[in-house]
Amino acid sequence: MKFGKTFESHLTIEWRQQYMRYADLKALIKQGVEDAPSPLTATDYEVQSYYRAFEETFLTALEAELTGVNNFFLEKLLEARRKHGHLKLQLLAYSREPGHTGSDISLQSQALSQSQSQRTEPTRMKKNKKKQMTRRQLRNAYAEFYLSLVLIQNFQSLNETGFRKICKKYDKNLRSGAAGRWFELNVVDAPFTEVRQLQRMTIEVEDLYTAHLADGDRSLAMEKLRVPPLGEPTPPAMVFRAGIALGMLLMLLLATAISYWKLPPTKNELPGLMRLYRGPFTWVIFNFYMAANVAGWQQAGVNHILIFEIDPRSHLQPATFLEIACTFGILWALSILGFLHHAAMGIADPYVFPLALILIMVGLLVVPLPIMNWPARWWTIKLVGRVITAPLHYVGFADFWMGDQLNSLVTCIVDHYYIGRFYATSWLRYESVTNCFEPDVMVPIAMCLPGWFRFAQCLRRFRDSGSKSVSYLINAGKYATTFLVVLFSTLRTNSEGGYANTFSNPYTWLFLASCVVATVYCYLWDVIRDFGLFRIMRGEHIFLRKQLVYPQAFYYFVIVENLVLRLFWVLEFAILYHNLMTPYNIKTISSILEITRRFIWNYVRLENEHLFNCGKFRATRDIHLAALNPRQERMLEDMMDESDGVSNRRKSKERIRLGKEYF
């Protein structure tokens, strides 16, 4: 692989603008060679003048790139040093707690520090005890800080290699040694090539984590801290498993289609087959869309791992998502085959197969065994739990993203409610399966739940925001329109018998009006706020924005597609009015189109969040550190001064008192 591609594939995407512009410098060299006057048509003076001028231009460009790289590196290094000092002070406070256990050296320092601190400031430490970080918080903070050090080191090595490569390319193409000399004079000893401070901090983090947070087990500490190599490809075994699962699914789907054609269900079984399997089918399709989303984000360089604040050491690859989707699809197909062939299998009641499917699917998600990607499953369970309890805690991006996914799975949620109600109240006692799936009072409540989750999240975000931005309330209003649509739809359905036709019913007009308001409201919020489009109203990127990750045509497609799919309710209403399809069939199409719209929405929504992170140069999860008391602030300033080489008369006393090599 050429270095240019290696450079692009290994850089930290959120810092892209801060790296040296290798591609631009390479293009400048190419342009300089192409524009050079020919010795056959120009004098020696003209040729030499051109090369001198171009050399000055190129070296000036190198200087500008070097200045930018140095400034950003020094900024990140200073930030890392301060975080490192802050974490050490929090670790010291944690080590003073009575229940702390660690290596011998940490226990010794604890005894020394406690004996002195009890005489100096016993009351202040008690006041700040509640502000101290827990062991779990310290582990997470150190793991994220270690990742940030790795990213800074990667920034160092990539830029140094980039400068060396581009200087060699210049000297080779221009037959000069000027760039090589410039590299030796300016880059070899440049601030961003200084590795000692980063190496020292890295070693300190490893040692401190081992001593205090891993009970002296260095292998365990490195397992928690070590970051996978950047640009690591998907393991072949993982791709093989996904391919096998996909092949099995395709064969089972073919077998299911043939079985349905050769051995169709009875007239009484068909409604049950359709009703009981639509919800799981929607869930299977959603999982396939999620696998495609992850693959697309990874291909486009959208850092979904950071956006969702997932541990980069244990995230799932797209092949794993595909394997999960295929597994659910295989279970769904096997269950239908069992339903169709139940008589040949000697099973009198075919409805045991849908029940088994639901129980197995739920079991695969919630069984707390260290198998089948338990960390990812536990992350999903916690995420859904935070969505359900939205008003009770702070809401992050992953929380309201999951809430939006649930809003597109309303039909799937209602279907699973029907399934639960069928097996809880009607199974083994029904006369007609069709009557078991009539709506009741819980159906509109289930339809409103996803909208309520997002509504509550928006109110919580408004409460927690320091600026009290009205945009959170406007967003909450968008989800409140869902309640009106469900309310008037329910009232319209329940009052149909009292009117000559649909349009004589006043609730029909209220329902249509609420649908129009909800469609316009949600569409404008999607394209303007969630997608960040319509920022430019003229020029090449008209109706879009300045920064684009995907091809330009994709955004115009999204603008149209989102509106068309949001207006599908108009076609649905017309089809039902003219009795062209059954409500069940048109709702099935509507639910598939809605999760398709959400699938495309996910691409642009996460891209917009990714660009926000890039603008903030945010490449790691935020480390939420406890506040320092005044004494700890002074100690932190002393640490920073020592790193800068500033003498401090108090440092020997502090270090002796703390009894720790790294404090």
N, C-alpha and C positions, 0 to 999 in steps of 0.2 A: 504494500500500500504506500502511495506517495505521502510525503510528510504533510502536505496541505490537507489531505483527507484525515490523516491521523490527528493533526492539530484540531480540526473541527470536531472530530468525534470524541476527543478526550478533554476538551475545555469545559469549564463549569458554565452552563448555559446562561445562568442568571448574571454572570460577570462578562458575558461575551464582548460587550462594548469596551471593557477595560483591558482586554488582551491586546498585544501588538497585532496590527492588521497585516498579517502575513500575506493574505491573498492580494491586498491592495499594493503592498510593496513588490510582490512578484509581478503583478500587472504593470507596475511602474518600470521595472527592469525590462520587461518585454517591450513596452512602448518605447523605452530609450534605445533599445537595440534596433527596433524597426525604423525609428526616426533618424537614426545616425546617418550622416552624409557619407556617400560612397567615395572612397579614395580615388576612384577613377574620374569623378566629376567635380570634386572639391579639392581645394588646396590643403596642404598639411596644416596650415594655420587655422583654417576653418574647421578641420576635423578635430584638432587639439582643443580649440575653443569650445566646440560642442561638448566634448567629453568632460572638460573641466567644469562647464556649466551644469552638465547633467550630474556629475559627481557631487557638486555642491548641493544641487536639488535633492539628490538621494540621501546624502548625509544629513541634511536638514530634516528630511522626513524621518530618518532613523532617530534623530535627537528628539523630535516631537513624540514619537512612539515610546522612547525610553523614558521620557519625563512622565508621561501618563502612567506607564507601568510602575515606575518607582513611587509615584504619589499614591496610587491605589494600594500598592503593597504595604507602604508605611502606614497608611490608614488602617488596613486590616490587621497589621502587626500590633499597632497600638491598641486596637479594640481587643485583640486576643490576649494581650498582656493584662489588660484591665479585668477581663472576664476570668483569666487564670487566677489573678490575685483574689478576686471576689469569691471564686469557688474554693480556694484554699482556706479563706476565712470561714466560709460556711462549713467546710469539712472540719475545721478546728472546733467550731461550736458544736457540731454533731458529735465529735470524738469526746467532748466533755460530758455528754449525757451518761447517766448511770448505767443504762443497758447496753452501751456500745461495746462491741467486741471487735478485736482486730489483731494484727500481728504484735509481736513483743514490743517493737519500737514504738508503735502507736499507743500501746498501753502505758509505756514509760512516759511518753510525752503527755499523755492524759493526766497521769499522776502529778507530774511537774507543773503542768499548767493549772490544774485544779488547786494545788497547794498555794500558788501565788494569787490566782484570781479570787480565791475566797477572801483574801485580805484586802484586795484592791477594789473590787466592784461587785460584791455579792448581789446587791439589789438590782443593778443594771442588767446583769445577766438573766435574772429571773424575769425582768420585764420583757426582755427580748427573746425569751425561750420559745414563745409561740410563733415568732417570726423565723425560727430556724427551719432549715429544709430537712425533710425526712430522708431516710436511707434510699428509698425508691426515687425520690426527686433528685437526690445527688447522683445516683446511678444514671438516670436519664440525662441530667445536665452534663455530666462528664462524658457520656457517650456522644452527645451532640457536639460538645466542645472539641472532642478528639476528631470528629468528622470535619469540623471547621479547620483544624490544623492540617489535616490531610489535604483539604481543598486548597489551602494557601500554599502548601508545598507543591502541589500539582501546578498551581499558578506560576510558582517560581520556575520549575523545571521546564514547563512548556514554553514559557516566554524566553528563557535562556537558550533553549534548543532552537526556537524560532529565530532569534537574532543571529545565532551562529549559522543556521542554514541559509538565511537570506543574505548574509554577508558573503558566504561561500558562493552562492548563486550569482551575486553581483560580480565578484572577482572573476568567476569563470566566464560569464557572458560578456563582460566588459574588458576582460584581459587586464585586470588591475589588481592591486593589493591594498587599495585605500580602505575598502570595507573591512578587510581583515585587521588592519591596523586600528581602525576605529573600534572594532569589537574588543581588541585587547586593551585599549585605553579607556573605554567607557563602560563596557558590559561586565568584564571579568570581575571588577571590584565595585560594581553598582550596588546600591542599597538592596535591591530586590534579590540579589544573588546571595545575600548573607543568610547562611543556614544555621548558624550556631544557636541563635535564640529560639528558633522553631524546634530544633532538635532537642534543646534543653527542656522546653515546655512539654514536648511529646514524651520524653523520658520521665519527667516529673508526673505527668498525668498517669502514665502506666504504673509507676511505682506507688503513687498515692491510691489509685483505684485498687491495686492489688492488696495493699496493706489495710485499708479502711473499709472497702466496699466489696472485696472478694475473699475476706478472711485469709489473706496470705496466699491464695491459690492463683498463681500468675497465669496458668493456662486458661482458667475460667475468666480472668480479667481480660485477657487478650481476645477471647472468644466474644466477649461483650463489646469490646472496643474496636476490634479490627474491622475495617471497611473493605467490601469487595473491590477488586481492581476496577478502575473506570473503564467503561466500554466492554466489560466482560460479556462474551456471547452466551446465549442460552445453551445449557448443557445438552448434548445430543440425546442423552437418555430421556430427558424431559420432552423433547420434540418427538421422539419415537413413541413415547406413551400417548401423547396427544394424538399422533397420527393413527395409532392402533384404535384408540377410543373413537375417533371420527369415523374410521372405516367400519367399526362394529355398529355404530349408530346408523350409518347409511344402509347397511345390510338389514338391520332390524326395521327401519322405516319401510324398506321395500317389502319385507315379510309382512309388516302390518297392513300395508296397502293391499297386498294380494289376499291376505286373510279376510279383510273387510269386504273385498269384492266376491270372494268365493264363499264366505261364511258370514253374511251380514247379520247384525244383531236383530232380535225380534222387535216387533213394533213397540212392545212395552219396555224393552231394554234400551232402545235407541235414545230416548230423552235422557236417561240416566248416564249413558255413555258420554253424550255431548256435555251435559251439565257438570259431571264430575271430573272431566279431564281438561276442560278449557282453562281453568285456573292454573294447574301445573304446566300446561302447554305454554301459556303466556310467560310463566316464570322461566321456562327453558329458553324461549326466544330472548327474553331479557338478558339471560346469562351469556348467550352467544353475542348479543350486542355489546355487552360489557367486555368480553374478550376482544372484540374488534376495536372498541374504544381504547383499551390499554395498548394494543398494538399500534394504533394510529397515533396516540400521544407519544409513544416511545419513538416511532419513526420520525415524527415531526419535531422532536426535541422538546416537547412540553413536559416539564418535570412534575408529573402527577404525584410522585412519591413525596416531594416536598409540599405540594399543595394540600394533600391529604394528611400530611405530617405522619407518614409511615416510616418506620425504621428502615433505612436503606440496606441494613444487613439481613433483613428477613422478608423483603417484599416479594410478591408473586410475579412471575414472568407471564407474558401473554399466552405462552404455551400451556401454562398451568390453568389459566382462566378457561382456555379452550377445552382442556381435559375435564374441568369441573362441569362446564356446560354440556359436554358430551356424556358425562356420567349421568347427569339428571335426565338428559334425553334418552339414554339407554334404559333407565328405570321406567320412564314414561312409556316407551315403546313396549317393553316387556310386560308392563301392567295391562296395556290394551290387548296384547296378544293373549294374556291370561283371561281377560274379560271375554274375548271372542271365542276362546277354545275351552271355556270352563266346563262344558258338558263332557268333552272328550277327556278332560283331566279328572272327571269324577267329582267335581265340585258343583253343588247344586246352586249356590248363591254366587253370582258373578261380582257382587258388590264388595266382596272381601278384597278384591284386587285394587280398586281405587283407595280403599282405606290403608292397605299395606303400602301403597305408593306414598301417601302423605306421611305416614309414620316413619318410613325409611328416609324420606327427604328431610323431615324435621330432625330425625336422629343424626343424620350426617352433618347437620349444621350445629346442633347444640351439645352432642355427647362430648364431655370434657376429657377426652383421651388424647395423649400426645401423638396423634396420627392424623393424616389427611389435612395437613396445614392448620393445625390447631391455633397457632398465633393469629393467622388471618381470620379464622372463624370467630375467635374470641374478639378480635378487633371489630368485626361486623356486628356481633351480638351487642357489644358495648355501644357501638355507634347507633344502632336501632334503639337501644335503651335510652340513650341521650336524646334522641328525637322524640320519643314518647314522653319523656319527662322534661321537655324543652323549657318550661318557665322556671325550672328550679335551679338552673346552673348556666354558666357562660356558654354561648353558642359559637362554635368555630365554623370554618368553611365546610369541612367534611359533614358537619351536622346538618346544615341547611341544604347541602348538596343531596344528602340522603333523603331529606324531607321532600325535595323536588322529585326525586326518583319515585317515592311513594305516591306522589300526586299523579304520576303517569301510570301507576299500577292500581288505580282505584277499582277497575273491573276485576282484576286479579284478586284484590282483597275481598271484594264482595263475593266472588266465586268461592273463595275459601271459607267465608262465613256460611254460605249455603251448604258447603260440604260438611262443615262442623255441625250445623243444625240438622242436616239429614241424618248423620250417624248418631247424633245425640237424641233425637226425638222421633224419627220416622223409620229408621232402619228396622227391618223385620216386621213392621206393623203397617206398611203402606199398602194401599190398593192401586194407586196410580202414581208413578214416579213424578209425572208432570206436576201434580198438586203439591209435591214436597218442595218445590222450588219457587213458590209464589212469594213475592216480597212481603215483608212485615215491617214493623216500626224500626227494627234494628238496621235495615238496609240503608235508609237515608243517613242514619247516624254513622254507619261504616263509610259511606261515601263522603261524609264531611270530615272524618278523622284526619286524613292527610292534609287537607286545607287548614284544619285547626292546628296541627303540629307546626306548620310554617307560619301561621298567624301568630302563635305564641312565641316562636323563635324571633320573629321580627320585633315584637314588643319587648322581649328580653334584650335584644341587641340595642334597642332604643334606650332602655333603662341603663345598660352598661356603658353606652357611649358617652364620653365626656362632652362631646359637642352637642348631644341631643339632636342629631341630624334628623330632619323631617323626612328624609328619604326612607328611613326604616318604617315610618308610619304609612307612607305612600305604598311601600311594598306590602305592608300588612293589609292595606285596603284591597290590594290585588287579590289576596287569598280570601278576603271576606266576600268577594263576589261569588266565590264557590258556594258559600252558604245560601245565597239568594237563588242561584241556579238550582241547587238541590231542593230547596224549599218549594219554589214555584213548580218545579217538575213533579214533585210528590203531590202537591195540591191539585195540579192539573190532572194527573193520572187518577187520583181518588175521586175526582168530581166529574169524570167524563160521562158517566151515565145520566147525569142530570141535564144535559144540553143536547140540542138537535145535531150539532156538528162541532168539530174541534174549535173552529174560530168563533163560535158563540160563547165559548168558555172564557171568561175574563182572565183566568189563570194562564191560558195559552199565551195571551199577549204579554202578560208579566214575565212568563218564562222566556219568550222570544226577546223581550227587551233586556232581561238580565243576561241572556247569552250574548247579545250584541255588545253590551257594556263589558262583560268579562273578556270577550275575544279581543276587543280593541285595547283594553287595559293591559292584558297579559302580553299581547303582541308588541305593543310599544315598549313595555318594560324589557321584554326579551332583546329586541334589536338595539335599543338605546343604552340600557344599563347592563344587562347580563352579557351582551356581545360587545358593547362599546362601539357600535357602528354609528353611521351618520355624523361622524366628527368632521369630515371633509365634504364640502358641498360643491366642489369644482375640481377640475384637473384629472389626473390619471386615476386616482383612487376615489372618485366621486361616490358619495354615500357610504364610504368605508372609514378607515382610519389610517394613520401614518404607518404604523407597524403591522405587518401581516406575516403570519407563519405559514398559512396554507396558500395554495394558488388563488389568485384574485377571483377567478370565476366561481370558486366554491362559495365565497361570501354572498355573491349575488344569488346563487342557487339557494343558500340558506334563507335569505331574506324572503324569497318567493315561497319556498317549501314550507317555512314555518307558518306563513299566513294561510296557505292553501289547506294544510292539515288542521290548523286551528278552526277553519271554516267548514270542516267536514260535517259538523253538526247540522248545517243547513241542508246538505244532501241527505243526511240521516232522517231529518224531520220530513222532508219531501217524500222519501221512499216509504216511510211508515204511514204517511198520510194517504198515499195512493195504494197501500197494501202490496207493494212490490216485493217485499221481503219480510220475514218474521223479525220481531224485535231481537230475538236471540242472535240471529245470523248477522244483522247489521251491527249489533253491539260487539260481536266478535271482531268484525272488520275494523270497527272504530278503535277497539282496544289495541289491536296490532299496529294500526297507524299511529296511535298516540305514543307507544313505546318506541316506534321508529322515529317520530319527531324528537323524542327525548334523546335517543341515540345520537342524532345529528346535533342536537342542542349541546350535548356533553362536549363535543369537540371544540366548539367555539367558546363555550363558557369557561372551560379550563384554560384555553389559550389566552383569554382575556385576563384571567387570574395570574397566569404565568408571566404575561407581559408586565403586570403590576409588580410581581416579585423581581423581575429584571430591572424595572425602574428603581426599585429600592435596593438593588444589589443583594437581595436576600437569597442565599444559597443553602442555608440550613434552617432547621426549626428554631423558633425563638426559645431562648433559655430564660425562664422566669426565675430570677434570683431574688432571694429574700432581702429585705432592706437591711443595710448595715447601720449599727449604732455609731455615734461619733468616734469612739475609740477605734472601732474597726475601720472607719474611714481613714483615720490617721495612719493605721497600720498599712492600709492599702496604698496610701500615698508613699509611705516609706518603701514598700516593695517596688513601686514604679520608679522611685528615685534610684534604688539600688540597681535596677535593670539598666538605667541610663548612666550608671557609673557615678552617681552623686553620693558623696560620703554622708553617712548618717551616724551620729554619735550614739544614738539610742539603739542601733540595730543589734549590737552585741548583747545588750541586756535582754532585748526581746527574744532573740534566738536562743539564748541560754535558758530563758524562762519557758519558752515554748518547747525546747528540747527536741526539735524536729529539723531534719536536714533541709526540707523544702519550704519551711515556714520562716 
